[in-house]
Each structure stands twice: as structure tokens, then as C-alpha cells.
């Protein structure tokens, strides 16, 4: 396509408002779930060996007492000439306590035969769904294709012409620096380091696993990683530290969120944010060290370059901080140890893991006896740790430490800390809703003027981010997918099938088992919201920010084509966590 015509047709309006600032009421807060659909289940379906659940939003004397599951796609035979199946299966529905309102649940785990099915209650049918052994693996190529479609500095056929060959100019000095490449990070054209490095981790996890998935080629995964990593390596300064972002604007505004003429030195040049926060350094160190280990057999010279970049960044940094940063730095030190075998990195990783484990509440805080094991925000900050993207990372970091350093004197303590988080916090909190999702987090009292659900004593909780704390809030997709990763890893390390089942519940919410009956991945399922993707439109495999809350902590989602970024924007961490979770589940779970 002629670039000038493309710009004329597709240039979206840039918004002056930044992503920082005071909260304000938003239109999406009124977009709660309607009376239908009442049926909620995973639009993909189920693996033969996993539990199979349906949720019905209903109560009272007119609520259905049973549901029906019908084989609609196998001509009464399973695939591969399997014996004939019953045409119909009726099972009872049971009322359950649910924070989101009255609900019924039903179980049809006994169905294992590969086929396409449909569930129904009087007056409503579900989305058709599969039971099949490659159910999740078959979606990986779509999730990976989204990353490819977000390439910056290249033409992506059918998506956009070559772009941003003039990236970028330092915002502080005005000096031009070649940072061409990488990936656009969301439904925009910006290149946040933290968000797009998540893509790199996901590609390496999938490549390292050796998992065979339809349409996923290991050589293509390695090549895609190298495309993104060229940008990350270019963002490393002479002092070893890396810059925060390219085209992120001023305080997250949209001043750099635009197409350019591809000619350096003109008025539309975009800018590098030269700040160098610690968590960016930790992510960069971990990514480059992981790349050195995973890609070493394919290209020793490239692996050496990545390893040296990781060493330089780590040496120039000061690992430590609050709970979030400690989790990142623990993973960074572990990645360097695994890439180099040097004991100094193992000692650092153990020290950081110890500091992280010490921040978990082993007792019942806040005058209550329901939950414990969750994290403080940091040393000297007793507020429970919450994070919309990385909420599961403290526990993931400790699991990785225990796996990488199994003979360390504190390895058992790290594992016990994770078990306490899962058994003392995750399990009791997921039992409070019919969908079995992990709430956003705990709070002491009500820190903002909106509803916080009482737990016991001083503790309250919300399923979704507070909307009167700050301007920036969004849906819970990465929070849930991150916990799916954690639960999948824990199921493998502790041989606990219930953790694996709960991991699937988190992913099922994203893929349609939610009050809106909406699948949040473009190109899978039904009732997909139209994404906030103002520059290139629909991207197959793209996953949206997802269901958020309002002041009453009710689920909200823009199903009205309103381009609400908080709930419908694509964002790289969602695809990254999805790929990671499915990779772990499919690499370690039983086969039918």
C-alpha cells in the first residue's frame, strides 16, 4: 500500500491526556453484564483429562435444575473410529455462593471422548465447544502470530507497511539513536520495554519447552525473538543500563503515538525516554540471560552477545527493592546463574529469594483468620501487595529459585512460602466465586471512596482494580493468566492436580467463562469485543485487557464498540502470559 494513502486513511486521533492523573468516572463503568447469556463456559472447550464445569447465572424457583450436553459434531462417533457416544447427557445444577450474584454450577467431567458439544438449559444454548487433546496447543500459533503482527520497523503483510525507520531521538539531549525494530506493544504504536520484553520471555519459554504445537515452528520462534531483541539490545546505554521506552510520550501521553515519515531528523521523529528504572534493568537482565541459555545451541556468538549484555546490566544495577522488584531481581540472578553457572549469581539469587520470602505474611494479619501467605508491598510497607500484571511473580520467582537451587538450605522454605500463598490465600479466595478466579487483591479497610468487599477483621478485597485511586486502571487478564502460570508450575513441582485444574479456571475466564460470555482473544470463541486497536484493527490471536470493575466492584466490559482501552485494548503481556501458561500446562500435564 502507498504509505501516504495508508497514513491518510488510518491516522488515528492522538489524545492529549496522559495515563497518569486523577481518577474520573468512565463510560465503561456502567457496562455491566446483561441478563443474557446466562451460560458461562470456556469457548474453546476442555481437555479430555480435565474437569469440565458450566456456570449458570440464575436463582430462585424458575432457575433450571439441570443442564444438557449434546454431541453435535461427531455423527455419534468419536474421532478415529472411537465407539459411539450417547447423544445427550443430563446432569444436575447446584447452587453455589458467588460474590458476583446467584449462580448454579454443573459438572460433566465424565465426558472424555473427542467431539464437538453444546450445552443448554431451557431457553438458551451455549457456544459449541470441543473436547479434544490439542485444545489449548492449537491456539498457540494464533497467540504467536499476534506478536509477529506487532513488528515495528518492517512491513507486516496485511497489517501495515514499513514503519518507524526514524526511531528515535533522546528526549533529554535531542541526539538521534538508532532504536529501529522491536514490537508495538498494544493497540497503539509505542514501544514500552517492560511490556514488549514480555513477548521475548514467552517466545523463549515456548522454544525452550520443546512443545510441539500446530503451526508453531521453532526456527520461526527464534527468528521472531531476534527481531524483538534487536530493539532491546539497542536500548542499552554505554553504562550498561537500558532506557525505559521509545514513543511512550510524556507521562504516558500520546504525543509520540503516531506514524512517521521514516526519515530521521524531521518534525515527526519520536523520542526515547532516557530514564532507567530498576525493574526495567531486572527484566532486561533476565531476558538476555535466558536468551543466552536457550539460543546457545543455535548460535553461540549471538548467545555470547546476549550473555554479555545481561552481565553489563546486572553489574551496573542495584538489585533489591519492594516485593515486585525483588521478584524481578530474583529471576534475573537465577537466569544469569543458569546461563553462566557462576556461583556468585546463585548466591545473589538465594539472598534475594530470602528477602522476598520474608515479606510474605506467615501469620493471619488484620484481626482475621481466613487468609495468610500473601505478600506485603515491601520492607516497611505492610499493605498487601497488588499488581495488575505481575501479581503472581513473587511466588513464581520462589518456585524458580527452589527448582534452580534445590540443594540450598532455604529451598524448602521457599517452596513452603509458595504453598502457603496457594493454600492460605489463593484457594480460599477463589472459593468465593463460581468461576474460581483469583481476586485482584486484599486491602486494609477502604483506601479509596468505593466499595471494598469485607473479608474479616480489617481486611477487604476487590476482584478488580480500584477505579477511584488513579486514572490508570484496566482489566484483569494478565493478573489471571499470571496466576495460571503459577498454578501450572506449582502443580508440576508439588504434584498437585487441583492446582492444575485451578490454572485452567483462570484461562477459561479469559476465553469465555465469564458473566459476559465473551472470549477475549480475537479469532477464537464468540462474542468477542471489538478491540481498542486504532491503527491496524483486528489482529488474530490478540488478547484484550479484559473485564474490569466499577466503584461497586461489579464486572464491566465494553461490548458496545466504544473503543474503551481499559477493557478492550490489546496488550503484549496478555499474549505473553497466555503463551507461557499454555506452554507449562501442555508440557507437564497428563495426556488423554
Buried (B, 14 or more C-beta within 10 A) or exposed (E): EEBEEBBEEBEBEBBEEBBEEEBEEBEBBEBBBEEEBBBBBBBBBBBBBBBBBBBBBBEEEEBBEEBBBBBBBBEEBBEEEEEEBEEEBEBEBEBEEBBBBBBBBBBBBEBBBBBBBBBBBEEBBBBBBBBBBBBBBBBBBBBBBBBBBBBBBBEBEEBBBEBBBBBBBBBEEEEBBEBBBBBBBBBBBBBBBBBBBBBBBBBBBBBBBEBEBEEBEBEBBBEBBBBBBBBBBBBBBEEBBBBBBBBBBEEBBBBBBBBBBBEBEEEEBBBBBBEBBBBBBBBBBBBBBBBBBBBBEEEEEBBEBBBEBBBBBBEBBEBBBBBBBBBBBBBBBBBBBBBBEEEEBBBBBBBBBBBBBEBBBEEBBBEBEBBBBBBBBBEEEEBBBBBBBBBBBBBBBBBBBBBBBEEBEBBEBBBBBBBBBBBBBBBBBBEBBBBBBBBBBBBBEEEBEBBBBEBEBBBBBBBBBBBBBBBBBBBBBBBBBBBBBBBBBBBBBBEBBBBBBBBBBBBBBBBBBBBBBBBBBBBBBEBBBBBBBBBBEBBBBBBBBBBBBBBEBBBBBBBEEBBBBBBBBBBBBBBBBBBBBBBBBBBBBEEB
